[in-house]
Amino acid sequence: MKILFKKPIVSTNEKEKEFLLALTKVPAYLNVEEMGGHFLLALDNSLGIETIQQLFVLFEDWGIDKSPLESFNQLVNQYQ
């Protein structure tokens, strides 16, 4: 599965590296590609509730529009 989302607005390259490191800690993470002002996140098929919850938290913490994650809302709500 792949998710395209806007890059977070960061003040330094170090902050961007910090964000990318946080992405690598998401359980189903495969890789991420930069595409202009966006990132394309690749996740493996072991995508589960922990992965989805971590993505929602990351997007919230970094001020990223969560609309690319909206298809996961129903699944997250089942487990809350």
FENHUZI-V155590 format. One line per field, one symbol per residue. ss: DSSP state (H for helix, E for strand, C for the rest). psi: psi as a letter, one per 20 degrees, with the letter a starting at -180 (. if undefined). A space follows every 10 residues. Layout:
ss: ???
psi: ???
This chain:
ss: CEEEEECCCC CCHHHHHHHH HHHHCCCCEE EEEEECCEEE EEECCCCCHH HHHHHHHHHH HCCCCHHHHH HHHHHHHHCC
psi: qqppqqqqoq hrhghghggh ghhiipgjpg rpqpncjrqo ppqaijoahg ggghgggggg hjkppjhiih iigggghhi.
